[in-house]
Amino acid sequence: MTYPPDLAVVPAIRNERFRSVGVVAQDDVLLSLRARRLPARLLYDPTGFDLLERAWQEPAFYPARLERELLTRRLAELVAAIGPEARVIEPWHGDLPRTIQILAALQPAIYVPIDGNALRLASHAATLRAALPALEIQPAVTLDEVLPRTKPYERTLALLPGTALSSLEPSAAVRLLTLFAAVVGDDGALLVGADATSDPIALASAYETPEHARWARHALSALPVDPEAFAFHTSWQPAASRLDLVLTAQRTTSITIGGETFDIAVGDSITIDHRYQHGTEAMHAMLGIAGWQPRTVLTATPEPMRIWLCDRWRRGRPR
């Protein structure tokens, strides 16, 4: 079964992820629970982001670790290809040390972090200004704010490192990449991360960690249920090249929302999020549909975590 994209970030990055479950978000929780799912946005409030950032720092989480190693060895190569005085835009700016590392090397004209949560956005902007005082930082709540060009930048770089793209359904990922292509213009560039690992043992080792479990149970913190009644695990779906993130009940419980009660028996599972694993063929297909042409692809080992640097495809330019 294919599920619609949970994140209301396409065609623009907006703050749907941060709605309270007690206000206008009740309907989507009900709809999801009927399919034994939860909206992934319940994981991405400020507390959820903090928990996720801790999980990224665990040594077992190879996507972040291998990406850091790639950047340490090959960042100068990427900087030379991108060029100076760029405008850099970054939605979902989660790993601040990584962002600081890239910006310090790139020395762009301006950096635009995009986040629907104003408090988180202000906090991250303050940290970045302290680390890079000479850099102009212009926070934005939505991608719509980035569209007008008030200054002539050499080029615009859309920055989407890590595993952010993997949290979107492929169709939504293509729409987001297409939107980036429109925002950056004909001379723009894209730097995007993608994990191609399909080994379920390696994936389980990376995601089934104590910090990821704390983050996963946070999805239940806004609901009338004890999060400790659930254990966290992953489930590899080879046909879809997708890793499902799952909470399974360890004891009988129930969740009542809007007058509707969901009885949950021992062993019943609720899917809270997923990670699509994008191999080279899948990435080439998505990037091509969205109007991008890969220039440089960096691949880590032993797991194929990759960083893709892409240019806008233009008529007459060979793919």
N, C-alpha and C positions, 0 to 999 in steps of 0.2 A: 504494500500500500504506500502511495506517495502522499506525504502530508504537505499542506501549504506552508510557505515560509512563515515562521513565527515572528520574525523581526520586521517591524514596519519601517524599514530603512530604505526601501526602494519604492518609488524613484528618488527619495531624499532621505538623508539621515535625520530622523526625528526622535522625539523623546518617548515613543510608545513603550520602550523597554522599562521605563521607570514609573509607570502608572501603579497606583496602590491597588492591591487586590480588593480592598474594601470599598472602592469607589466605583469606577466605571469599568473595571477589568473583570468583574465577576462572571460575565457571560462567557468570556473565552476560557476561564478556568473550568466552568461547567462543561463546555463543549469538549475541552481536552480530557477531562476526567472520564467522560463517557467513553472515550477511546483509550483509557488507561494511559494518558499522557498528562503532562503539565506544560504550560507555555514557558519556553526557555527564558523569557524576560524576567521570570521570578528569581532567576539566578543572578541578575545583572543590576541590582540596586547597588548603592555605594558599599554596603557591607559585603555583598557578593563579589564585587570587583576586588575588594581587599583580600578576601579569602582566595580568590583565583590567582591573584598576584603571588601569594605565598606558595600556592601549588606549582606555579611556573618555576619557582626557585629551587624546587626539590631536584636533587641530582638525577633521580629516576625519570624525570620528565624530559626525555631526550629532545623533543622539538625545540624547546627554548635553549637547552644546553648546546645542541649541535648548531643552531642558528648563531649563537654567540661565538662559537668557534669559527664558523664561516666568516662572520663579520670581522673577527680579529685578523684572520689571514688575508681576506680578499676585499675589505672595505675600500682600500685605496683604488683598486681597479674599478669599483662601482662609482666612486666619486669622480674619477677621471672621465668616465663615460657620461655621467649626468651633467657635469660642468658647473661653473660657479654661478652665483647670483640667481639661483632658482627660487621659486615660491614653492614651499613644501606644504601639502595638506595631508592630515592624518586623522581619519576617524578611528574610534575605539582605541585611543592611545593608552594601552595598558601597561606595557613594560617601559617604565620611565628610563632606567639605565640604558636600555637598548636605544630608545629615542635620542637620549643625550649623546650616546656614542655616535650615532649616524649624523646628527646635526653638527656636532663638533668637528667631524671630518668634512662634512659637505659645505659648511659655512654658507648657508642659503641667505637670500635677501630677506626672507620673511618665513615664519613658520605659523601654520594655521591648524591648531588642534580642534577637532570637532567632537562635541559630546553633548547629548541631550540633557545631562544632569549638570546644572549650573554650578553647584557646590563642588563637585568633583572636577569640573573643568577649571574653576578658579584655583583650586588647590594644586592641580598639575601645572597650570600656567605659572603659579608662584614658584614652584620647585624648579621649573625650567628656567625662569628668569634668574633665579639665584645661581644656577649652574652655568648659564650662558648669558651673562649680563649684556653682551654686545648684540645679541640677536633680537630682532623685532619679532614679537609674538602677538598674534591677533586671534584670540579664541573665537570660535563660532559655535552656536548651538545646533545649527542645521547646515547641511551642504548647500542649501539654497543661498546662504549668505556668502558663499565663496564665488558664486557665478560672476558677479560684476568684477571687472578688472580695472582697478583705479590707478595702477602703476604699470609701467612697461617692464615686466620681468623677462629675463632671458628665456626661461621656460618654467612650466609648472610640473612638479613631481607629485603624484599621488602615492602615498606611502601606506601599505597594508601588509606589514610583515607578520611573522608568527603564524598562528593557525586561525586567524579571524575569518578568512574566506571559507574555511571548512565548516563553519557553523551555519552556513546558509545552504538551503536547497540549491542544486545546480542552476535551476532556472533563475532564481533570485540572485545567485552569484553572477550570472551573465548580465543581468540587468544592472547590477551595481557596477560591474566593470565597464559596461556601456555608458553609464552615467559618468564615471570617472573620465572616460575618453572624451565626452562632451565638455567636461569642466576644464580639462588641462589644455585643450586646443590641439591644433595640428602638430605643434612642436613639443608637445608634452611627453611625459614619461611616467611609467608605473613601476614601482618596486613592490613585489608581492611575495609572500611566503606560501609554500604549499608542501604538505607532508604526503609522500607517496607510499608510506609503509603499509603493507597489507598482511604482515605477520601478526596474527591475533595474540600471540604470546608477548611480542614486543610491545604491542599496543596496550595490553592489559597491565604490563609492568609499568608503563608510563603513566597510565591514568588511574589505576586502582591503588592509590596512595592515601595515606591518612589525611593529607591536606585537601586532596580532591574529594574525599568522602565528606569532609566538613563542608566544603563548598556545595556539594550535591545536596546534602540534607538541608542546606539553607533554602532550597526551593520550597520546602514545606513550612518554613518559619512563619509565613503570613497566613497559614491555614490552620484550622482548628484540629490539629493532630500532633502527636508526639513524634518529632523527627527521628528520635532514637529507636522508634519501632521499626525502622527500615535500615537495611544494609545496602551499600553502594557497590555496583559492579558494572562491567562493560559487556556488550554483546556484539560480536562482529557479524556483519551482514555482507557476505562476499559478493552476492549478486548486485548489490547497490554500491559496493566499495565504501561502506559506511560503518562507523563505530557508534553504536547506541550507548548512551549513558543512562543507567537504569537504577532505580531504587526498588528493592524487594522487601516485602513485609516479613518481619521475623516473628510477629505475633498478630493475632486478630485485632483489627481496629476498624475505624470508620472515619469518614470525612463528610461533614454536613455543610453545604454551601447553598445559600438562597433557598432553603427549605428542602433541598434534595440531598439524600444521604447515600453515600457510596460505601458499601460494606467491603472490606478488604480482608481476605483470608491469608493465612500464612502461606508464603510462596507467591502471592500475587505481586505483579511488578508494575511499576509506573515509569515510563520513559520520560526523562526530563530534558534531554538535549542530545545532540549527535555531532559527529565529526566526519565529514566526507574526506576520504583520502584520494588526492588528485595525482595520478600518474602523469607521465609526459604527454601521452595521447589525449587524455582528458583536458589537461591544461592548454595544450595547443588548440584544441577544439573550442574551449570556452573563450580563450583570448582572441582567437580569430573571429569568432562570431561577434565579439564585443568591439572589434576594431583595433586590436593590439597585435604587434609583431615582436616576438622575443628577440632580444639582442644578446643577452648573456644569461646563462643558467648556471648557477653554482649548486653543486650537489654534495651533501655531507655523507660521511660513512661512520658507522656501519649501516645506519638507517638512512634512507634517501629523503631527508629533509632538504628542501630546495628553496633557493631565493631566485626569483625571476625578475630581470630588468628588461622592460619592454618599451618600445617606441610606438607611437601612433602609426597605424598602417594607412598609407595614402595611395591613391590610384597611381600606378606606374612604378610603385616600389614593390619589388618581388617579395613574396611571402616566404 
